[in-house]
Amino acid sequence: MVRFLLNNEPVELQVSNPNMTVLNYLREQQRKTGTKEGCAAGDCGACTVVVASPSDDGNSLNYTTINSCIALMSSLHGKQLITVEDLASLQAQHPVQTAMVNHNGSQCGFCTPGFVMSAFAFYHSDNAPERENVIDALSGNLCRCTGYRPIIDATIDACSNKTADKFDEQQATTLARLQALSREDVTEDSQLLMPETREALQKAIADNPDATLVSGSTDLALEITQKHQSFKTLISLSQMRCLQEVDVSESHIIIGAAVPLSRAMKTLVSHYPALKELFTRFASLPVRNQATMGGNVANASPIGDTPPLLLALNADIVADNGSDTRSIPANAFFTGYRQTALQSNEWISAIHIPLPQPDQYLAAYKISKRMEDDISAVLAVFNVGISDGVITSVASGFGGVAATPVECTALAASLVGKPWRDVQTLTEGRNLLTHAFNPIDDVRATAAYRKQVLGNLWHRFWLENQQDNLIPTRVVHHA
């Protein structure tokens, strides 16, 4: 039984089909057709809706955008689902809608509801209405006819002149209703299981050995919407509070496996500022609001964005079976194409990432055809320790160059102990990486391109971490 608020109406839904997306529920069962289907893959934003949930302290609501086309119904339990139909009151449009009209932000109107919902979530955030922040908030929404300038201008205008809307006025009531929902016991359907504890999850897996675990569903849902696959039973991790915690110990950042990437990103970037670009280029904001690091790692995709990072940071992945836990080094976790060291009765509970050390130089580079919402052709992460001008450690992680996310141990074996600023260090690193892997040709890049890019990225990393401009910017080869 999934319980949530649809706009302001309470819903108790017996889920007979665990494959149902939020988009299909809205359009086919509720006839709320303001939410559109464009791509059914989380790429275009026409299906964007907002979910409101209590903040950590329980005193306010957090409003986040999600792609309803790849969100499953289990993700709504205990939350408020807000659609474009509910923004206006009887007296007037919402300020975001008014601004969109005044700035001529819509032509055909197909994408408009998605943009409006993203702007509405930003309206209820604490972020300053500056252009960069607005562009980030609208990311993942594509417009094919209006052009982005008037849409951006409308969002800046509305959010620069915020007044309390009906959602602010109803916040206390909505909070109380959501908190009441969260106190009710989860009644599980036979096809959709939503365990709340390790023991319950252990039993769910034991009783349903062929069931699939799902958290953010940003990848799993594509099996449903693109490949028309139907899952008989799903085990949702949406109610596993123990998997949704972020903590920082004296030595590690601890990210729960079911923590949304947008939330994990804040902690990671605060300690590793160099990772900001990698995370902002991970799909789009609505996808990051759903996707989890645990899911990205468990997929074991050779082109996933976070596995190379975990390899380079020497992270550990904690596996749990409900009775015992064990820690698996990232470099031992990926055992083959989309295969991992997890046993059939285990799940990822958390990821432990070491805190940065003095004299540690880190960079993550994503090469793709688009700046955001795209799959990597090559992803490279370098983590080099340098003390008194000498390389003390080298760790690395790469995606898109092998059947699994992979490190290059030869890089460390060759360069540790070498002077960092020596051009020979540049040359040796380039040569090693150019010949380290045997990537394939595919629609994203050729093998030759990938090899050259790896060498170029080492060159870039080396240049970016020099201290004066007398270092040559390219290697000159003499005949």
ZAVEX-941248 format. One record per residue: residue in three letters; x, y, z of N, C-alpha, C in turn. Coordinates in steps of 0.02 Angstrom, whole numbers, plus 50000, padded with zeros to 5 digits. Layout:
N
ALAXYZXYZXYZ
...
***
This chain:
479
MET500424994050000500005000050000500445006350000
VAL500385010349949500755016649944500285022249966
ARG500495026150016500095031650042500455038250029
PHE500105043050001500415049549986499865054649976
LEU500075060849969499605066249952499685067849878
LEU499155067749841499155069949772498885077149771
ASN499345081849762499195088849775498975089149848
ASN498335090149863498125090249933497665084449951
GLU497575079749904497115074249916497495068049940
PRO497285065049996497615058850019497465053049972
VAL497965048949960497895043149916498155036949952
GLU497785031649951498015025049972497945020449912
LEU498505018249887498505014549824498765007449833
GLN498335002649817498554995749816498904994649749
VAL499554993249752499954992749691499924985549664
SER499524984549614499494977949583500014977049529
ASN500274982649504500784982449452501384986549475
PRO501924983249499502504987049524502874990849470
ASN502714989549407503044992949351502734999749334
MET502195001549368501855007749351502285013749369
THR502355018249321502725024449334502245029749360
VAL502525034849392502115040349416501765043849358
LEU502115044449302501815047749243501195044049220
ASN501235037449213500665033549190500085033849240
TYR500265033849304499735034549355499365041149347
LEU499745046549339499435053149333498995053649271
ARG499245051449215498895052449152498325047349143
GLU498455041049161497965035849145497455034649200
GLN497665035449263497195034149318496885040549346
GLN497275045949348497015052149376496795057149323
ARG496965055649260496795060049204497075067049213
LYS497635067449246497995073949253498495074249196
THR498285077049140498675076849079499115083049069
GLY499145087349120499615092849115500335090449115
THR500465084849147501125081749147501195077749083
LYS501705079349042501755076448975502265070748973
GLU502185066648921502695061648906503065063748843
GLY503725064548849504125066348792504575060648770
CYS505015058548815505515053548797505435046948835
ALA505095047048892505025041148936505705038448956
ALA506195043048963506865040848983507195045749031
GLY506855051049051507155055849097507615060749063
ASP507545061748998507995066048961507715072948945
CYS507045073548939506775079748910506435084348960
GLY506185081649016505895085749068505155087349059
ALA504835085049005504135086448995503695083449050
CYS503965078349084503585074849135503745077249206
THR504115082649212504355084849278503785086549325
VAL503825083649385503365085249439503785086849501
VAL503465088949554503815090649616503555086249672
VAL504015083749713503815080249774504055084349834
ALA503605084849883503775088349945503815083250001
SER504335083750042504435079150098504705083050157
PRO504595080650218504835084250277505595084850277
SER505845090550299506565091550306506835087150362
ASP507495086850369507795082550420507555084350490
ASP507465090950503507245092950570506485092650578
GLY506125091250523505405090550527505025097050532
ASN505365102650524505035109150533504835112650468
SER505025109750412504855112850348504815107450295
LEU504655109550235504595104950179505155106150129
ASN505435100850102505905101350047505545099749982
TYR505615104149933505295103149868505815101149817
THR505735095449786506225093049737505865090849674
THR506205091849618505935089749553506145082549539
ILE505705078849507505875072149483505565071149414
ASN505845066449377505555064549313505035059049325
SER504395060749317503875055849332503875049949285
CYS504185050649226504195045149178504645039449200
ILE505125040749245505575035449269505535034649344
ALA505035037649375504915036749447504365031549456
LEU504485026649498503985021549512503555023649572
MET502975020749578502495022949628502765022249699
SER503195017449711503465016449778503845022449803
SER504095026549757504495032449777504065037949809
LEU503405037349803502955042649828502745041549900
HIS502875035749928502605034149995502835039350047
GLY502355042350081502495047150133502665054150108
LYS502525055550044502705062050016502085065349986
GLN502175071649967501655075249930501875075849858
LEU501455073649813501585074249741501205080349715
ILE501575085049687501275091349663501345091549587
THR500785092649554500775093149481500585100249460
VAL500655101549396500545108249371499815110449381
GLU499355105649385498645107349394498505110849460
ASP498945109849510498795112449577499135119049593
LEU499525121749547499905127849564499465133949571
ALA499005134849525498585140849527498045140149581
SER497835145649608497265145749654496655148249615
LEU496085148449647495485150949613495555158249594
GLN495955161849634496015169049623496525170849569
ALA497065167049565497605169149520498075163349504
GLN498475164449452499005159749437499545160049490
HIS499955154849492500545155249535501025160449506
PRO501425163849548501885168949523502355166349468
VAL502545160049472502975157149420502605156849353
GLN501965155049355501565154749294501465161749265
THR501325166549309501235173449286501865176049253
ALA502435174749283503065177049254503195173849186
MET503015167449179503115164049116502685167349061
VAL502085169349078501655172849029501945179749013
ASN502135183449064502375190249053503015190449013
HIS503425185249017504065185148981504025181048916
ASN503405179448896503315175648833503725169248833
GLY503655165548888504075159548897503775153148869
SER503255153748827502955147648800502685148848731
GLN502835144048685502525144348619502055138348610
CYS502315132548593501865126848584501585124448651
GLY501955125448705501705123848771501835116748795
PHE502105112448752502185105448771502685104748829
CYS503235108448826503745107948878503595112448937
THR503125116948930503015122148980502865119449050
PRO502425114449057502295111949125502915109649161
GLY503375106449125503995104249157504425110049180
PHE504485115149138504865121049158504535124549218
VAL503875124949216503515128249271503635124549336
MET503625117849334503725114049396504435114749421
SER504925114949377505615115949398505705122949428
ALA505385127949397505425134749424505065135149491
PHE504515131549498504145131349562504575128449618
ALA504925122949604505375120049655505925124949674
PHE506185128649624506705133549638506405139349679
TYR505795141149666505435146349703505415144649777
HIS505385138249793505345136049862506025133749890
SER506555135649857507225134049882507535140249913
ASP508115139249945508475144849975509005147649929
ASN509045145149868509565147349822509415154349795
ALA509935158249789509865165049762509655164649688
PRO509205169149667508965168949597509475171849548
GLU510055169049549510575171049502510565166449441
ARG510805168949386510735165349323511015158249327
GLU511605157449355511915150749359511475145949398
ASN511205148249455510775144049495510125142349458
VAL509855147149422509235145949385509355140849330
ILE509905141449294510055136749241510115129649269
ASP510435129049327510495122549359509805119849378
ALA509375124149405508715122049426508285119749367
LEU508395122849308508005121149249508325115549208
SER508905113149229509255108049190508825101849184
GLY508885098549127508485092649115507825094149080
ASN507665100549071507065102649035507275105248966
LEU507025102048914507185104148846506605107948815
CYS506765113348780506265117148743506465117148670
ARG506005115548627506175114848556505935120748513
CYS505575125448543505335130948501505385137848533
THR505295138448599505275145048629505965148148633
GLY506455144248653507115146948669507165147948744
TYR507765147448770507845147148842507865154048876
ARG508045159248839508125165748871507495168148907
PRO506915168148874506315170548909506115166048968
ILE506265159648964506105155149019506555156549079
ILE507195157549065507665159349118507475166049149
ASP507315170949106507125177549131506495177149175
ALA506015173049155505405172249194505545169349263
THR505995164449265506155161349329506525166149375
ILE506995169949346507365174849386506875180149413
ASP506415182349371505935187449391505495184949448
ALA505205179049439504745176449490505105175249557
CYS505715172649553506065170749614506445176649646
SER506485182149610506785188149639506265192249678
ASN505635190649667505095194549699504605189749734
LYS504885185249773504475180049803504005182749856
THR503405180249854502915181449907502645174649929
ALA502355174449987502085168050012501535165649966
ASP501565159349946501035156449905500615151849948
LYS500135148549917499685144249956500045138349987
PHE500605136349957500985130749984501335132750049
ASP501565138950052501845141650115501305141950168
GLU500715144350149500165145050197499925138350223
GLN499975133150182499745126450201500295122050230
GLN500905124850239501475120650256501375116850321
ALA501135120050373501045116750437500555110950431
THR500015112150396499515106850387499795101050346
THR500155102750292500445097550250500955093450288
LEU501375096850328501865093250368501535088350415
ALA501015090550449500675086250497500375080150461
ARG500105081150402499795075650365500335070650341
LEU500905073250319501435068750296501735064950355
GLN501825068350411502095064950469501625059550495
ALA500975060750489500485055650508500535049650461
LEU500635050950397500725045450349501335041250366
SER501875044650385502505041050399502445036750462
ARG501975038350506501895034350567501475028050556
GLU501125027850500500725022050485501165016250462
ASP500985010150480501355004350459501305003550383
VAL501855001350354501855000050282501524993350270
THR500984993450232500644987250213500894985150145
GLU501234979550142501554977550080501084974050033
ASP501144975449969500784971749918501204965749898
SER500884960949867501254954749850501774955949796
GLN501654961049753502134962449699502614968149715
LEU502454972149764502884977749784503004977349859
LEU503634976049877503824975449947504214981749966
MET504054984650024504394990650047504634989750119
PRO505154985650128505404984450196505684990850227
GLU505674991050294505914996850330506544995450371
THR506704989050382507284987350423507724982250386
ARG508334981450412508794976550383508494969550386
GLU508184968050442507894961350451507324960150402
ALA506914965450391506354964750344506604964050273
LEU507134967750256507424967150190507744960250180
GLN508074957750230508364951050227507824945850212
LYS507254946350247506704941650237506394942450167
ALA506314948650145506024949950079506444946650025
ILE507104947250030507554944149980507524936549984
ALA507514933950046507484926650055506834923750028
ASP506284927350039505634924850016505514925949941
ASN505894930649912505804932349841506484932649807
PRO506804926949800507494926949774507564929749703
ASP507024929749666507054932349597506844939649591
ALA506654942649648506444949649646507034954349635
THR506884960149608507394965249594507344970749645
LEU507924972849671507944978549717507934985049677
VAL507564990049702507524996449667507565002049718
SER507935007249700507975013149743507745019249704
GLY508195022549667507995028449629507625026849565
SER507745021049537507415018349476507585022149412
THR508085026649414508245030449354508535026149299
ASP508815020449317509065015749266508585009949257
LEU508335007249312507885001549308507255003249268
ALA506995009249277506385011249243506465011149167
LEU507075012049143507185011749070507065004749043
GLU507174999649085507004992849063506254992249051
ILE505864996049089505134995849083504905000249025
THR505155006449022504895011148972505205010448903
GLN505825008148900506165007748835506185000548808
LYS506274995748853506314988748830505674984848843
HIS505184988248874504534985148887504584978748927
GLN505064978748973505134973149018504654973949077
SER504404968549103503944968849160504234964749217
PHE504304968049275504564964649334503984961949375
LYS504024955549392503484952449430503454955149501
THR504044955749533504084958149602504664963049609
LEU504544968549642505064973449656505114974349732
ILE505724975049756505854976649826506114983749828
SER505704988349852505894995349854506284996949918
LEU506815000849911507215003049968507005009949992
SER506445012449967506245019349982506105020550056
GLN505945015350094505785016250165506355013950211
MET506925012250182507495010050222507885016150247
ARG507685018750303508005024850330508755023850342
CYS508945017750361509655016450376510085016950314
LEU509785016850254510165017550192510165024650166
GLN509855029250204509775036050179510125041150223
GLU510665039050255511035043450301511705045450271
VAL511895051650285512555054250266512915056250330
ASP513525054050337513905055450398514635056750379
VAL514975060250422515695061450413516045059650478
SER516475054650474516865052550533517535056150532
GLU517975054150576518645057250578519055055650516
SER518865050250482519285048050426518895047250360
HIS518225046750363517855045050303517205049050296
ILE516995049850234516325051950217515915045650206
ILE515345045050240514945039050236514285040750202
ILE514185037950143513585039350103513145033150103
GLY512545033650130512075028050127511905026450055
ALA511795020050041511705017849972511095020949939
ALA510585022649978509965025449949509915032949955
VAL510465036349971510475043649973510455046449902
PRO509985050849886509975053849819510635057449804
LEU510845057149742511485060149723511505067649737
SER510945071049729510955078249741511125079849813
ARG510925075449859511085076449929511805074149944
ALA512005068549917512685066149927513185071049900
MET513005074149844513455078849810513655084649856
LYS513185087149895513325092849939513885091249987
THR513865085350017514385083550065515045082150030
LEU515015078449975515635076749940515985082949913
VAL515605087449883515915093449853516175098149907
SER515865098149966516125102350020516815100150042
HIS516975093750035517635091150052518095090649991
TYR517795089349934518185088749872517895093549820
PRO518055100049823517765104849776517885103149703
ALA518425099449689518585097749620518065093249588
LEU517615090449628517115085849601516475089249579
LYS516435095849588515805099249573515595098249500
GLU516055099049454515865098549383515635091449367
LEU515975086349394515775079449380515055078349402
PHE514865080649461514195079349486513675083649451
THR513845089849434513345093849399513235091349328
ARG513705087449302513615084549236513335077449239
PHE513205075149299512875068649307512135069549290
ALA511945067749230511255068349207511005075549218
SER510425076349251510135082849264509905083049336
LEU509685088849359509485089449429508905084749447
PRO508365084249407507835079549425508085072349430
VAL508545070449387508825063649391509245062849454
ARG509655067949469510065067449530509635067449593
ASN509045070349589508585070249647508305063249659
GLN508335058849609508095052049616508665046949621
ALA509155047649577509695042649572510095042349636
THR510365036449651510775035449710511465032849692
MET511955034349734512625031849721512645024249727
GLY512265021549774512235014349781511985010949718
GLY511475013849687511215011049625511705011749568
ASN512045017449565512535018549512513115013649516
VAL513295011849578513845007049589513604999949577
ALA513014998249602512754991449595512634989649522
ASN512464994549481512374993349409513004990749376
ALA513574992849403514234990649377514314992249303
SER514004997649281514074999549211514785002049198
PRO515085000149142515755002549126515775009949109
ILE515185013049101515165020249087514795024049142
GLY514725021149201514435024749257514905030249280
ASP514625035549308515025041349327515385040649394
THR515065037349442515385037249509515885031549520
PRO515825025649488516325020449501517045022449490
PRO517225025949435517925028049428518155032549485
LEU517695036749510517865041149566518015036949628
LEU517615031949641517725027749700518385023849694
LEU518555021849634519205018549624519775023249640
ALA519735029349614520285034049624520345036349697
LEU519785036349733519805038649803519915032949852
ASN520025026949825520145021049868519565019949917
ALA518965020349890518365019649931518225012349947
ASP517815011249997517585004650015516825004350008
ILE516574998749985515864997649976515644992450028
VAL515154994450070514934990150124514344985950100
ALA514424979250103513894974650085513564972050148
ASP512904971150145512514969050203512054963350182
ASN511954958450226511464953150213510924952750267
GLY510904957850310510414958050363510664955350429
SER511184951150426511494948450486512204950950496
ASP512564951350441513264953350443513404958450387
THR513924962350398514164966850346514884965350330
ARG515094967050271515804966350252515994972150207
SER516614974050210516864979750172517264977250112
ILE517074979650053517404977449991517754983449960
PRO518414983249951518754988749917518474989849847
ALA518424996049826518134997449760518504993749705
ASN519164992849712519534989549659519434982049657
ALA519054979349705518884972149704518134971049693
PHE517764976449684517034975949682516774974049613
PHE517084976649560516834975549492517194969549462
THR516834964149453517154957749434517074956049361
GLY516644959449324516534958149254516024962949227
TYR515844962249164515354966749134514694966449172
ARG514524971949206513924972449247513894966949300
GLN514464964849324514504959849377514894962749436
THR514684960849497515004963349557515154957749605
ALA515504959549659515684954649711515114953449760
LEU514544956749751513974955649795513714948449788
GLN513554945349844513234938849842512474939749833
SER512134934449815511424934949797510984937449853
ASN511204936549916510794938649973511034945250003
GLU511484948849967511764955049993511514961049955
TRP511574966749988511444973149956511974978049980
ILE512044983549944512514988849966512164992950020
SER512484993750077512194997850130512495004750132
ALA513135005350117513465011950120514105011850080
ILE514355017750067515005018650033515425023150076
HIS516035020850092516495024550135517045027550091
ILE517095034150093517575037750052518065041450098
PRO518725040050092519205043450135519175051050128
LEU519265054450184519305061750182519955063950147
PRO519965069850118520565072150083521155072850131
GLN521755071650103522375072050141522785078050117
PRO523245080450159523685085950137524085083850075
ASP524215088550032524605087449971524275082349924
GLN523615082049925523245077649880522955081749824
TYR523075079649762522835083249703522345078649666
LEU521725081149659521195077149631520855080749573
ALA520705077149521520315080049465519915074449433
ALA519305076249411518865071549376518665074749310
TYR518755071049255518615073649189518115069149154
LYS517565072049130517065068349093517055070849021
ILE517165066348974517145068148903516515065148872
SER516085069448848515455067248818515255072148764
LYS514755070248725514555074448669514155080548691
ARG513815079848749513445085548777513745087048846
MET513645093148869513925095048933513555091848991
GLU512905090648983512525087649038512045082549009
ASP511785078249053511275073449033511525069048976
ASP512155066748982512445062648929512885057248959
ILE512995052048921513415046548941514135048048923
SER514605045848964515305047148951515565043048892
ALA515975046248852516395042548805517015040148843
VAL517285044648884517845043048929517745046948993
LEU517855043749049517875047149113518515045349149
ALA518885050349170519535049149203519565053049268
VAL519795049649321519895052849386520615051449408
PHE520975056749423521665056249447521715058749519
ASN522045055049561522145056749631522885055649647
VAL523255061149649523985060749655524215064349718
GLY524635061049756524945064149814525635066749795
ILE525775072949814526415076149796526695079549858
SER527295077749878527615080749936528325083049916
ASP528455089449929529115092249911529285091049838
GLY528775091549796528895090849724528965083749699
VAL528885078849743528965071849723528295068149730
ILE528145063949682527525060149683527565054649737
THR527095054849784527095049949838526565044549829
SER526055045949790525525041049777525155042849714
VAL524895037849680524485038849621523915033749623
ALA523295036349623522705032049616522295034749559
SER521955030349524521585032549465520965028249455
GLY520505030849415519905027149397519665029349329
PHE519435024549287519245026249219518595022749200
GLY518205026149160517595023249132517585023949057
GLY517265019349023517205019648951517785016648913
VAL518255013448948518845010848914518935003348923
ALA518485000148960518524992948972517834990248988
ALA517784983848999517134980749014516884982449084
THR517324984949126517144987049194517464993849208
PRO517224997349259517625003049283518305000349304
VAL518835003949290519495000949298520005006249321
GLU520515003849357521065008249377521665006649333
CYS522195010649339522825009349303523385008749354
THR523515002749377524035001749428524725003249401
ALA524815002549335525465003749305525665011049313
LEU525165015549317525315022649324525665023849391
ALA525405020849443525725021649509526405018249511
ALA526455012249483527095008649485527645012449449
SER527455016049397527955019649357528135026449385
LEU527655029949416527765037049432527915038649505
VAL527735034249551527875035749621528625036449631
GLY528825041849664529525043349675529825047949623
LYS529455049349569529705053749516529555061049533
PRO529955065749508529805072849518529185074849478
TRP528715078149510528085079849478528175084549420
ARG528605089549427528645094749376529085092949317
ASP529395087149320529825084949265529395083249204
VAL529585085749146529215084249085529205076749071
GLN529705073249096529715065949087529115062649121
THR528895065649177528305063049211527685063749167
LEU527635069449134527095070449086527125065349031
THR527695064649000527775060148942527635052948961
GLU527905050849018527825043949039527085042449054
GLY526745047049087526045046049102525625045749039
ARG525755050148992525385050048928525475043448892
ASN526095041248887526235035048851525905029048884
LEU525935028848950525625023348986524875023048974
LEU524545028648981523815028748975523585027648904
THR523975029848856523795028848786523775021548768
HIS524175017448802524215010348785523965005748841
ALA523655008648892523465004648951522865000148939
PHE522395002248896521764998648889521624997148816
ASN521154992748805520934991048737520184992448731
PRO520004998848726519295000648722518994998448655
ILE518344998948651517994996948590517775003048551
ASP517595001948488517265007048448516515006448461
ASP516185012048472515455012048477515185018748455
VAL514535019948466514235026048440514495032348475
ARG514795031548534515035037348571515735039348550
ALA516155034548533516845036248515517195030048487
THR517725031248450518135025748426518645023848479
ALA518925017948472519455015748518520055020348514
ALA520235022448453520815026748445520705033448480
TYR520105036148473519945042448507520005041748582
ARG519725036448609519755035348681520475034948706
LYS520895031448670521595030848690521935037648690
GLN521825041548638522135048148634521885052648690
VAL521235052348704520935056548756521245054948824
LEU521365048548839521665046848903522345050248911
GLY522745050048860523395053448863523315060948870
ASN522835063748833522725070948837522495073148906
LEU522085068948938521835070849004522385070749057
TRP522855066049050523435066249095523845072649084
HIS523915074549021524265080649004523915086649037
ARG523255086849032522875092349061522955092449137
PHE522905086649168522975086149241523665088649263
TRP524165086649227524855088649243524925096249237
LEU524665099149183524715106349173524335110249227
GLU523745107849244523325111449292523625111549362
ASN524095107349374524385106949441525125108949443
GLN525325113249396525985116149397525945123049431
GLN526505125549454526495131649494526755137749456
ASP527035136949397527245142849360527115141749285
ASN527115147049248526935146549177527535145349132
LEU528105143549162528685141949121528685134649098
ILE528235130549127528185123549107527905123249037
PRO528225119548992527965119248923527265116248921
THR526835118748877526145116448874526065110448828
ARG526565108548792526525102548751527225099548744
VAL527235093148732527875089748724528105090448652
VAL528715092448641528985093048574529385086848557
HIS529175083448505529515077248484530025079048430
HIS530655077448441531175078848392531325072648350
ALA531425073648287531565067948242532255065148257
***
